[in-house]
Structure formats: C-alpha cells, structure tokens
Amino acid sequence: MGSKNKLKRFKENETFENVFQPTREEVVSGSFPLKGKWNADFFKNDNPLVLELGCGKGEYSVGLAEKYPQKNFIGIDIKGARFWRGAKTAVDEGMRNVAFIRTQIELIDHIFAENEVDEIWITFPDPQIKYKRTKHRMTNSEFLQLYKKILKPDGVMNLKTDSEFMHGYTLGLLHGEGHEVLYANHNVYVNEGSPEEVTAIQTFYEKQYLQLNKAITYIRFKIK
C-alpha cells in the first residue's frame, strides 16, 4: 500500500465514530475513558462483548458482527490502515455492534476492565517460530494471563490459524498448564464438527491459504 493511501486511510479513520486511536500515554496512564464502560457508554446495551486481537483488515470482526447482532465486537490492531477496511464497511452498512481500536495487544488490560470481556478471537497471528520470538507469540503463558484478566470467569478463547506450529505449540501449552480445551480441529474444512463461525467467515489471507491447500486449524479453550 502506498504512503498516500495509508495517510488517506489514517485521516478517514479519524472521522469514523467506531474507531478509537488512543495514544500509548493515554492508555498507560489509566485515563482511557471507556475502560469498564464499553457496553454502557459506547454500545449502549448489555450484550456480550467479543474481541478480535490482531484483527488485520477486520473481516472477522465485521463477519461475526453481521452474524451475531446481539453481541458487541471490537477488533484490535496496531495498524490502523489495515482495519480501515472493516471500519468503513461497518460505517457504510450502519452496523452499531462493531468497533476498532488502534493499540498494542499487550495494553488491553488498560483498555478493558477485569471481567469485562466474554470472548476473544485470535485469527491468523504471526506464529513467531524462532525461539527468541516466543515472548511475542499471542498464546504464550504471559499473554494467556493477560487475557484472563479481562475475561469473565467463564470467558472463552478462540484460535484460528494456518500455522501447524502455532496450533501444536498452543495445544501443548494448554494441556501442560492445565487449561480447558473445549474443541480442537487440525483441518476445519476437511474434518467436520467446527462451530459454524469458524468456516462461514474467511479472511482475505485465509482464502489465499486455502488456494494453496493449507490446512486451517482451530482451538476453542478456557484459561484456568
């Protein structure tokens, strides 16, 4: 994407009511106004709150929001020029149950209060295969504890990835640490039984992976 395009998208993001781009200082200082108040002050309902972490273009957040109008969805990514697409679609279609935040995943406990979130989706994260990159894997122990902070006690996690490594690493970690694996499938389009939203919504990159015959994996779990 050209820099002119990016600048245009950044500018347009600033006009969208469903996009939040707090500074790091605002978030870390504890002055982010919607923490603990997303449903009361933004969505203005008591519906379940679902996050998509590393949402990219926002297709999953928008797809889920279309499918489940009685739930609220927030896509989070550090790259606002990417989720511009999802934000614009939501604005154009008048969707009131989806929003986007430009921030780092490691700051989410400054943006959401304890027990505020019902469910989290992680879709096609960078597997960070090199050992020295373990701390950046979005399902490592530290991240799981971060998610647990903001999830309700019965909150659910979803991991959808084309990376066999990420799937295996996460399953091993979950079993090793005694978390509850609710469902696992190492090839959702071949093996039956996945929840409908796993196969009914496909991201831009997922369609490319499928054309290359890459297996798409999925795990649904609870953090203990």
Secondary structure as UniProt FT lines:
FT   HELIX           3..15
FT   TURN            17..18
FT   STRAND          19..20
FT   HELIX           24..28
FT   TURN            29..30
FT   TURN            33..36
FT   HELIX           38..43
FT   STRAND          49..53
FT   TURN            56..57
FT   HELIX           59..67
FT   TURN            69..70
FT   STRAND          72..77
FT   HELIX           80..92
FT   TURN            93..94
FT   STRAND          98..102
FT   HELIX           105..110
FT   TURN            114..115
FT   STRAND          117..123
FT   HELIX           131..136
FT   TURN            138..139
FT   HELIX           141..150
FT   STRAND          151..161
FT   HELIX           164..177
FT   STRAND          180..185
FT   TURN            188..190
FT   HELIX           196..200
FT   HELIX           204..211
FT   TURN            212..213
FT   STRAND          217..222
//
